[in-house]
Amino acid sequence: MGLATRGGLYSRQFRRLLDTISGFSAGEARVGEYHENLSYFMLEITPSSGIYAHAIIIFRVNLYGNDSDLVFQPPMVRCLTPLYHPHIDSVSSTPEICLSLLDNWDPHTNTLEDLVMGLLYLFYNYNVADSICPLIDGSETVEEFNKNVVDSMRGKAVEGYRFPRNRSKSDLQ
């Protein structure tokens, strides 16, 4: 049963997200495709500054589970854009995102807006020494890390993994 048909908390939060995302994210996030029963939605994040500036990063956010208590489960978030990032493992067979908000999710205090802000936060505040990405061992200097990010977004190989070129906002203009 979909969340919209149950009149669930996520349904209300999603409608609010559609109304507010452009404003609270300063245009850095937008909702893309979504399933009519809200089992998932696509989220596009485009940081406006920093090392990831203008990259287009796509996430899939699943809002369903297998139980009647599914609204109490945190959203399941996957980064679909192969990315060189210490808190996003998008290159292994079991991709994951390290975002403490998801570990401590409470649907009565946390919202989908909080989730979007948390994902945006990852692109401005990251810790290379505490990486879940298998390509980042934490020993890189800031300069080496920044070079690897730029190379990966340009479609070059980094640590033996060839990244697809990231289409950026500037490419689309």
C-alpha positions in Angstrom: 0.0 0.0 0.0 1.4 3.4 -0.9 2.0 6.2 1.4 -0.3 8.6 -0.4 -3.2 6.1 -0.2 -2.6 5.6 3.6 -2.6 9.4 4.1 0.7 8.9 5.8 3.1 11.3 7.3 5.5 11.1 4.4 2.7 12.1 2.0 2.2 15.4 3.9 5.9 15.9 4.1 6.4 15.3 0.4 3.7 17.8 -0.6 5.4 20.4 1.7 8.8 19.5 0.2 7.5 20.1 -3.3 6.3 23.6 -2.2 9.5 24.6 -0.3 12.5 22.8 -1.7 13.6 25.6 -4.1 13.5 28.2 -1.3 15.1 26.4 1.6 17.9 24.9 -0.6 18.6 28.2 -2.4 17.9 26.4 -5.7 20.5 23.7 -5.0 18.0 20.9 -4.8 14.9 19.8 -6.7 12.6 16.9 -6.8 12.6 15.0 -10.1 10.5 12.0 -11.0 8.4 10.4 -8.3 6.0 7.5 -8.1 2.4 8.5 -7.6 2.1 6.4 -4.5 5.3 8.0 -3.1 7.2 4.7 -2.9 10.2 6.7 -4.2 11.3 10.0 -5.5 14.3 11.3 -7.3 16.3 14.1 -5.8 18.7 16.3 -7.8 21.4 18.2 -5.9 23.6 20.8 -7.5 25.9 22.5 -5.0 26.5 26.1 -6.0 30.0 26.4 -4.5 32.9 24.3 -3.2 34.7 21.4 -4.9 31.4 19.9 -6.0 30.1 23.2 -7.4 27.7 22.8 -10.4 27.9 19.0 -10.4 24.5 17.3 -10.8 24.1 14.5 -8.3 21.0 12.3 -8.4 19.7 10.4 -5.4 16.8 8.0 -5.2 14.8 8.2 -2.0 12.6 5.2 -1.1 9.8 5.8 1.3 8.4 2.4 1.7 9.0 -0.7 3.8 7.4 -4.1 4.3 5.4 -3.6 7.5 2.6 -1.5 8.9 5.1 0.5 10.8 6.9 1.6 7.7 6.5 5.3 8.4 8.9 4.8 11.4 11.6 3.5 9.1 14.1 6.1 7.8 14.0 6.8 4.1 16.4 4.6 2.1 18.7 6.9 0.1 21.0 5.8 -2.7 23.3 8.0 -4.7 22.8 7.1 -8.4 25.6 9.3 -9.6 29.1 7.7 -9.4 30.9 10.1 -7.2 34.3 10.5 -5.4 33.1 11.5 -2.0 34.1 10.3 1.5 30.6 9.9 2.9 29.0 8.5 -0.3 30.0 5.1 -1.5 28.4 5.0 -5.0 31.1 2.7 -6.6 30.7 -0.6 -4.8 28.0 -3.2 -5.3 26.3 -2.1 -2.1 26.2 1.6 -2.2 25.6 3.5 1.0 25.5 7.0 2.4 26.9 8.0 5.8 24.5 10.6 7.1 23.8 10.4 10.9 20.3 11.8 10.4 19.3 8.5 8.8 20.8 6.5 11.7 18.7 8.5 14.2 15.6 9.1 12.1 12.4 10.0 13.9 9.5 10.7 11.5 7.8 13.0 14.1 10.8 15.3 14.4 12.7 14.7 11.2 11.3 15.6 7.8 12.1 15.2 4.2 13.3 18.8 4.2 15.8 17.8 6.9 16.9 14.9 4.7 17.6 17.3 1.7 19.5 19.7 3.9 21.5 16.8 5.3 22.5 15.6 1.9 23.4 19.2 0.8 25.5 19.4 4.0 27.6 16.5 2.8 28.9 18.5 -0.2 30.1 21.4 2.0 31.3 19.6 5.1 33.1 16.3 4.7 35.8 14.4 6.5 38.3 12.6 4.2 39.8 10.8 7.2 36.4 9.2 8.0 35.5 7.7 4.6 33.1 5.0 3.7 34.1 5.1 0.0 36.6 2.3 -0.8 38.5 4.6 -3.1 39.4 7.0 -0.3 41.8 5.7 2.4 42.0 9.0 4.3 45.7 9.5 3.7 45.2 12.1 0.8 46.2 15.7 1.3 43.5 18.3 0.7 45.1 19.0 -2.6 45.2 15.4 -3.7 41.5 14.9 -2.6 40.4 18.0 -4.5 42.3 16.9 -7.6 40.7 13.4 -7.4 37.2 15.0 -7.1 37.8 17.2 -10.1 39.3 14.3 -12.1 36.4 12.0 -11.2 33.8 14.7 -12.3 35.7 15.1 -15.6 35.3 11.4 -16.3 38.9 10.3 -15.5 40.0 7.2 -13.6 40.8 7.7 -9.9 42.3 4.9 -7.9 41.6 2.5 -10.7 37.9 3.4 -11.0 36.8 5.2 -14.2 34.0 7.6 -13.4 31.6 8.8 -16.0 31.8 12.5 -16.8 29.5 14.4 -14.5 27.2 16.7 -16.5 27.1 19.9 -14.7 24.7 22.9 -14.8 27.3 24.8 -16.9 27.1 22.0 -19.5 23.4 22.4 -19.8 23.5 26.2 -20.3 
